[in-house]
């Protein structure tokens, strides 16, 4: 059974050169991004001494998705997706290269970092939307969940390796070299993309974009999505679960210091536990590659709630880490099936728009949630906040089980034709 499970990965990487080149390029790029994140946080805090500045940089990176995500989705449905991804790689390489040069020649000003962050976020968003829309054309439907799992696994492994490597690079040679290294990784990604042949999807004439504006394209995508009840339910449940997971992003430091009376070392272990859970969960989902993704999705929501409840009552760091590991594992149980189902159910000519619309819907709650969680924890404490989040996730489980369309979602269901759906 174990050999057969790992065979999913082997056959995908060995037999599918198009996917393999995409995966290799992204793995290199993920590593560079992890190094850059460490260099950025260290540089900003070293220059300003303010954690608020670090937070503002993160907010600047979030805004582009809210403002232009749906337009990028429309572009991904109109144009060559491979070329869009290569343009995004070149933009990110160029922007990071200029940033490294400004550090090297001591011409850097803080406003430049906000501009760089916004440009990087825009390019990354364009790449992500085009990649998500193109991936189902590169792999067979029965291998799609495994492919998504490989990307997730690479992201988690490179996060661990890249963070450590980033710390070493910044300590030994400074932030400038670390940022320049990240720029080079995008050129590597560009080169791997160049080796992939692009086969444009033949679209039905009724879905031609020739006489439509981008706004009309977006409207068409919204109307199509609203007509798909199962996807609407996934957005609603996913948004609620994002709200419920707010404490896991905002409160770990408060929880460790105030409730467990521990130090920064304990915080690192606590964070590593959820990272390990994300890694293991991604690997397991890829090995099993289940077809009944609806059941896995709702089961993942329930296990997420259980993990948060364990954290809320944990008497020690060890027990809290068990809860955080379960939480990370469960996030992959829920997220990978939901993302794969979206790719399967959406016609290729609509995939860019629908991906961007759903992503916007899922993420709009995040900034409000973070602020609300902070205020709630100030009044009730972090343990109660974790418990409330766990309870909301259990409610999401109940909602998912109550919806037969969500519960019975299966990857064997054929994607509806665009002409019929539009």
N, C-alpha and C positions, 0 to 999 in steps of 0.2 A: 504494500500500500504506500509506504514511504517513497519507494523508488518510483512508483507510478505518479505520485504527487509531484515530486521534483521533476518528473518528465515534462510537466506543463511548461516549466521554465526552460528546460533544455531544448525542447522542440521549437519554442518560440524564438530563442536566441540563436540557435544553430541553423535552423531551416529558413528563417525569415530575415534576410539581410537588410531589408528596408527598415524593419522595426529595430534591428540590432544597431544600425547606424544612428537612428534617432535616439535610442536609449543610451548609447555610449556618449554621444554629444551632450545629452542632458545630464548625465552623471558627472561629467567634467564640469559643466556649468554649475550644477548644484554645489559642487565642492568650492568653486570660486565664490559663489554667493555666500556660503557659510563663513568663509575667510573674510569677505568684505563686511559682513554684519558685525563681526568682532572688531575689525579695524575701525568701522564707523562709530560704534558705541564708545570705544576707548578714546578715539580722537575727539569726539564731541564733548564727552565728559571731561577730558583732560584740558580742552581749550576753554570750556565754559564753567566747569564745576557745577553744572546744573543738570539734574535728572529731568527737569521740565523740558529742557532743550532736546534731550533724547526722545521724549514723548512726542514733542511737536514734529520732529523729523518723521516719526512713525505715522502720525496723522497725515502729514503731507504725502506720504506714500500711499495712503488709503484713498485719498480724495479722487484720483483719476478714475477709479473703477466706478464711483458714483456718478461722475460727470460724463464720461465718454464710453463706458463699457458697452452700452447697447450699439453705439455707432461702430465700434470695432467689430462687434458681432455681425453687423450688416456687411462690413467690408470683407470679413472672412467668408461670407456666403457668396460674395461677388467675384473675388479675385483669387489668384493662385495662392493657396495657403502656404505652400513651401516658401514662396518668395516673401510673403509677409513675415514668416518666421525668420528668414535670413535678414530682412531689413531690420527687424527687432534686434537680432544679434549684433549687427553692425552698429546700430545706434547705441546699444549698451556698451560695446567695446569702445566706441569713440568717446562717449561721455565719461566713462571711467578713466580712459587714457588722459583726457584733458584735466580731469580732477587730480590725477596723480602728478601731472606736470605742474599744476598750480601749487601743489604741496612742495614739489621739488624746488621750484624757483621762488618759493615764498611769496606768491601773489594771491594766496587764498583769502577769501572773505566768507563769513558765515552765510550770507545770502546765497552764495554760489552753491552751497550744500543743499539748500532747499530746492533750488532749480534743478540740480543734479538728481535729487531724490524723486522729484516729479517726473522728469524725463525717463529715469530708469523704471519707474512704476508704469508709465505709459507703454514703454517698449515691452516690459515684462507681461503686461496685460494683453497686448496684441499677440505676443508669442503664445501665451497660455490659451487664449480663445481659439487661435488658428490651430494649435496643436490638438486641442480637445475635439475640434471639428474634423481634423484630418485623420486622427488615430483609427477610427473605425474603418477607414478605407485601407489601412495598412495591415490589419490583422483580421482573421476570421472572427465571426461573432462569438463562437465558443471559446476563443482565446482572449477576448477583450478584457474580462475581469482580471485574468492573469497579467496582461499587459499593464493595466492600471496598478496592479499590485507591485509589479517590478519598479514602476516609477516611484511609487510611495516608499518602497523599501530602499531604493537608492537615495531618495531624499532624506530619509531618517539616518541611514548609515553615513552619508556625507555630512549631515548635520553634526554628528558626533566627531567624525574625523576632521572635518573642516574647521570646527570650532577649536579643537585642540591645535591643529596646524596654524590657524589664524592667530591664536595666542602666542605661539612660538615665533611666527614671522614678525608680528608687531613688536614683541620683546627684543628680538635679535636685530631686525633691519628696519623697523619702523612701519608706520601705516602706509607710507607712499608705495613701498614695494608690494605690500599685501594688496593694495587697490590695483596696482598695475598687473599683478598676477590674475586678478579676477577679470580684468579687461582681456587678457590673453585667452582665458577659458571661453569667452564668447566667440572669439575667432576660431577656436577649435570646434565649437558647436556649429558654426557656420560651415566649416569644412566637412563635417560629418553629414550635414543636411545636403550639401552639394552632391554627395555620393548617392542620394536617394532619388530614384526616378519618380517623377510626378505624373500621375494619370488623372487628368481632370474628370470629375464626375459629370456624366451626361444628364442634364436637367431637362425636365419636361418643359415644353415651350410655354405653357401657361404660367410657369414660375419665373419667366425671363425678367431680369432686372433692368433691361435696356431703357425702358421708359418710366422707371420708378425712381423716386428720390430715396435717399437713405432713410428719411423719416417714414416714408410709406413702407419701406422694407421692414423697419422696426415695428410699425403697426401691424403688418402681416404676421410677424413673429409673435407678437403679443396675443393677437386673435387666435392663432393656432394653439398657443400654449393654454389659453383660457378654455379651449375646447377639449383639452386632455385632462380629464378629472383626476386621474391617478398622479399626473405630474403636479397639478395644483395642490393636491393633498401633500405630496412630498415637500413642496415649497413651504407650505404652512407648518407642517410638522418639523421640517428642518429649521425654520426660523425660530420656533418655540425651543427647540433643542439648543440652538445657538445662545438664546437668552439664558437657558438653564446652565450652560457651560461657562457663563461669565465669571463666576468665582474662581475657576481653574486658571484663568489668565490674570486676574486682578489681585487675588488674595493670598497666594502661596507664601509670600514674605511675611505678611501679617499673621497667617496661621502658624507658621513655624516659630516665629519669634514670640508671639503673644500666647498662643494656646499650648504649644509644645515646649516653650521656654528653651529653644535651641538656637544654634548660630547659623552663619552663612554656609558652613560646611554641610549642615543638615539640609539646608535649602537646596544645595546642589544635588544631594542624594535624592531628595524628594522630586526634583525636576527630572533627574535621570530616570526615575522609575516610570514616569509617564512616557518618556521618550522610548524606553525599552518596550513598554506596552504597545506603542504605536508601531515599532519595528516588528515585533513578534506578530501582532495582529495582521499587519500587511502581508507578511510571509505566509501565515496560515491561510488567509483568504485566497492568496494566489495559488497555494498548493491544493486547496479544496475546490476552488473555482466552482462554487455552487450555482445551480440554475434557479432555485427558488429564492431569489434575492429579496423578495418582500418579507419573508419570514426572518431572514438574516438581518434585514434592516431593523425591524421592530425588536428583535431579540437584542441587537446591539444597543438600542435605546434603553432597554430595560437594564442591561448590564452596566451601561454608563451611569444610570441612576443608582445602581447598587454600589458602584465604585465610589461615587460622591458621598453616599450615605456612610460607607465604611470610613472615609476620611473624616466625616463630621463627628464621628464618635470614637475615633482611634485614640487609645490611651498612650500610644508610644509612636515614635518615628517609624519603627518597623511595620506596624499595622497600617499606618498612614501610607507608606510606600506600597503596600499590597493593594490598598484602595486605588492609589494613583496608577499602578500598573494595570489593574482591571479597567480603569477608565480609559487609558490609552488604547488597550486592546479592543475595547468595545467601540471606540471612535472609528477604528478601521472596519469593524464588523458592520457599522451603519453606513459610513461614508463611501466605501468602495462599491457596495451593491447599488446604492442610490445613484452614484455617478455613472456606473456602467449601465444601469437601466435607462438613464436619461439618454446616453449615447445610442442605445439600441432602439428606443422608441421614436427618436427624432429623425426624420428624413435628412439625408445629407445636405440638401440645399437649404435647410432651415437650421442646421445644427449650430452655426456660429451665433445666430441671433438668440436662439433659445438658451444656449449655454450662458450667454452674457446676461440675459434677462433673469434667469434663475439665480445666477451668482449674485446679481444685484439684490434680488429679493431676499436671499439668505443673509447677505452681509449688511444690509441697511440697519439692522437692529444693533449691530456691534457697538458703535460709538455710544449710543444711548444706554445700552446695557452696561458698558464699563463704568460710566458715571453713576448709574443707578446702583450697581453692586457696591461701589465704593461708599456711597451714602448709607446703603442698607447695613453694610458691615460696621460702619461707624456707630450705628445705633444698636444693632443686635449681636455683633461679633461675627467672626469668620466661620465658626462651627455652625451656627444657625443658618448663615448664608449658604454654606455647602449643603446643609440638609434641605433647604428650600429648593436649591437647584436640583438635588436628587429627586425630590418629590415631583418637580415639574417634568423631569425626564420619565418618571414612572407614568405620569399623566400622558406623555407623548406615546409611551408604549400602549396604553389603553386605547388612545385614539387610533393608532396604527392597526391594532388588532380589530377594532370596531369597523374599520374600512375594509370591505372584502376586496376592493380593487388593489389596495396597498398590500394586504396580506397575501393575495394570490399572484402578485407580480412575478413573472417568470421570464428569464432571458430567452426562452424559446419562442416568445411571441414575436412575429415579424413586425418590422417597422412599417407604419402606414406610409402610403405614397404621398409625396408632397402635393401632387395635383389634387388628390382626393381630399387631403387635410386642409388645403388652403381654400 
